[in-house]
Amino acid sequence: MIVKDEFLSRLRKIFDLNLYEVKVWTALLSRGTSTAGELSTISDVPRSRTYDILESLEKKGFIIMKVGKPIKFVALKPEEVVERVKKNLLIDAKEKTRRLETLKGDEVLDELTGLFTKGIKFVEPSDLSGSLKGRQNLYNHLDMMVRDAEKTITMVTTHEGLNRKLEALMPSFEKAKKRGVKIRIAAPIDKNNLNVARELKKVAEVRSLENFKARFTIIDSNQLMFMLLDDEKFHPNYDVGVWINTEFFSQALEQMFELAWREMKQVK
């Protein structure tokens, strides 16, 4: 059985399997029913590992075991596998979410918080910085910053960035507004994202930014996060941002923003 490496790589990513698992699974799909020994030969997976791999695939819902001598394994229809994997993922996600939710009132979280609080005392504010890669990581960190905001949130973003802010940050914006946080957002606005801007107006003051392209967020005039790349030219997976806790730089940038803010047009 010859299966291209590119195809195996795609299967690994789609179904979250390791290399041996996709080799054994595709080998079994090509046979329908087979023994561990036969699958080891076909897939070029060491015989000593084949039983473990088959047991793992069975638990994940990819195959079933046929009792008898010798023990045989039966492949399931790919459509059925997809449905089983989806169900297992949902069950696993619910269980992990439930486990994390129980931590809110648990002593484990108190101990972790204690470790962090004690450790943070020995860190200079300017040392609290780091780089983040991948747009999802950037937005996860942005969401945390918004949730921690106490006074002000200042955002400058791009045309498409405005759409992403609505989708990723709106719930946190709403909570921030209820806390009394002042939110200001500036971005290029045209007919294609005007409705998004109007939706964001429910929680923030939104103004149209012209002839200027930047991506940064300032929280409470002391935390700053800025993106290094043009979001129109780079894939989201390669997006890069820098976060830094610096009152000096944050205030300086916010003062420059104030000058530009006065010249921007309000969204109606």
Residue pairs with C-beta under 8 A, 6 or more apart in sequence:
1 26
1 27
1 30
1 42
1 43
3 23
3 26
8 19
8 22
8 23
8 26
11 17
11 22
11 25
11 26
12 18
12 19
12 21
12 22
15 22
15 62
15 81
15 85
17 25
17 60
20 43
20 45
20 49
20 53
21 53
21 56
21 57
23 43
23 44
23 45
24 39
24 43
24 45
24 50
24 53
24 54
24 57
25 57
25 62
25 63
25 75
26 43
27 34
27 39
27 42
27 43
28 34
28 39
28 63
28 73
28 74
28 75
29 75
29 78
30 42
31 38
31 39
31 42
31 75
32 74
32 75
33 66
33 72
33 73
33 74
33 75
34 42
34 72
34 73
35 70
35 71
35 72
35 73
36 47
36 50
36 51
36 54
36 70
36 71
36 73
37 47
37 50
37 70
39 45
39 50
39 54
39 73
40 46
40 47
40 50
43 50
45 53
54 63
54 65
54 73
57 63
58 64
58 65
58 73
60 84
60 85
60 88
61 76
61 81
61 84
61 85
61 87
61 88
62 76
62 81
62 84
62 85
63 73
63 74
63 75
63 76
64 73
64 74
64 76
65 71
65 72
65 73
65 74
66 72
66 73
66 74
76 84
103 109
120 128
125 222
125 245
125 246
125 247
126 244
126 245
126 246
128 244
128 245
129 242
129 243
129 244
129 245
129 246
130 242
130 243
131 240
131 241
131 242
131 243
132 138
132 141
132 240
132 241
132 242
132 243
133 238
133 239
133 240
134 236
134 237
134 238
134 239
135 164
135 231
135 236
135 237
135 239
136 236
138 225
138 227
138 239
138 241
139 164
139 168
139 169
141 225
141 241
141 243
142 168
142 169
142 217
142 225
143 168
143 169
143 172
145 217
145 219
145 223
145 225
145 243
146 153
146 169
146 172
146 173
146 176
146 219
147 172
147 175
147 176
148 219
149 176
149 179
149 181
149 219
149 220
150 179
150 181
150 220
151 181
151 182
151 220
151 221
152 181
152 182
152 183
152 184
152 218
152 219
152 220
152 221
153 173
153 176
153 181
153 182
153 183
153 184
153 204
153 217
153 218
153 219
154 184
154 217
154 218
154 219
154 254
154 257
155 165
155 183
155 184
155 185
155 186
155 216
155 217
155 218
156 185
156 186
156 187
156 209
156 214
156 215
156 216
156 217
156 257
157 164
157 165
157 185
157 186
157 187
157 215
158 187
158 188
158 213
158 215
158 231
158 232
159 187
159 188
159 189
159 190
159 192
159 193
160 193
160 231
160 232
161 187
161 215
161 231
162 185
162 187
162 188
162 189
162 193
162 196
162 197
162 200
163 193
163 196
165 185
165 200
166 196
166 199
166 200
170 199
170 200
170 203
173 183
173 200
173 203
173 204
174 202
174 203
176 183
176 203
177 183
177 203
177 204
182 205
183 203
183 204
183 205
184 204
184 205
184 206
184 207
184 261
185 200
185 204
185 205
185 206
185 207
186 206
186 207
186 208
186 209
186 257
186 260
186 261
186 264
187 193
187 197
187 206
187 208
187 209
188 208
188 209
188 210
188 213
189 197
189 206
189 208
189 209
189 267
194 267
197 206
197 208
197 267
198 267
200 206
201 267
205 266
206 266
206 267
207 261
207 264
207 265
207 266
207 267
208 264
208 265
208 266
208 267
209 260
209 264
210 264
210 265
212 260
213 230
214 226
215 226
215 227
215 231
216 224
216 225
216 226
216 227
216 253
217 224
217 225
217 226
218 224
218 250
218 253
218 254
218 257
219 225
221 247
221 250
221 251
221 254
222 245
222 246
222 247
222 250
222 251
223 243
223 244
223 245
223 246
223 250
224 243
224 244
224 245
224 246
224 249
224 250
224 253
225 241
225 242
225 243
225 244
226 241
226 242
227 239
227 240
227 241
228 240
228 241
228 242
229 238
229 239
229 240
231 239
